[in-house]
Amino acid sequence: MFWSVSFFLHFFWEMIQVPFFDGMREAPHGAVIWLCTRAAVGDANIALFAYGVAALAVRNLFWIQGPWRSLALGSFLAVGLLVTVLFEAWATGAGERWQYSESMPVLPLLGTGVTPILQWILIPLVSFYSTRWMYRGWLKKEQ
């Protein structure tokens, strides 16, 4: 369930940030949808990987349901941010996957776009609260 919620929210974010990437405004709508879908799948996979690392750190696969420990949330966000920064550096550099447009604000030391960093901070938190609400809502109905 967490992956699905994460995918939906990341897809929405990817569509919003289209103007910050070169060539996306001029691309055909279908091509933009396909690129954003692929990016959202990657983002949701990163989120699931980071969730797994956090679960290992706190030794609880279902840590999202209980009281959050700072170790779990900190591990999750740190892993996600690290993967995001490394992948963005590769994708805009040696990987030549995409380039930022002039309207993309860039972090000076890292060269990473601000919107991918904000994406990793905001979307996972909304994903957590949404998934947690869904789990708790379903658990209450079953009792």
Disulfide bonds with the S-S distance in Angstrom:
none
